Amino acid sequence: MTIAVLAGTGFLTMLAVVLAWAGVSKIRHPEPACRALVALGAPATAVSTLVLAAAELGIAVLVLVVPSGVSGVVLAGFFACLALAAGLLARKGHDAGC
């Protein structure tokens, strides 16, 4: 493996750990994520928050088990969606806290 590949894999691993941490946090304390979903106009139930947390954990596991270009693209796309949601929440003046 080259240094570039190792560095890329390390970066993916770090982002996957951050995403897994967020998923576990949503499972342990779903209220902030539920409030953020309501502010975005999405259906906010305990189930929808758990589905979001499961998606975060699933993508994190995918990246950790198969650190490839495809899993990296999935991870990047998910983070882009989260960034978009955070931007929309900020524009509405809502402090997501999740």
Order of alpha helices (4+ residues) and beta strands (2+ residues): alpha-alpha-alpha-alpha
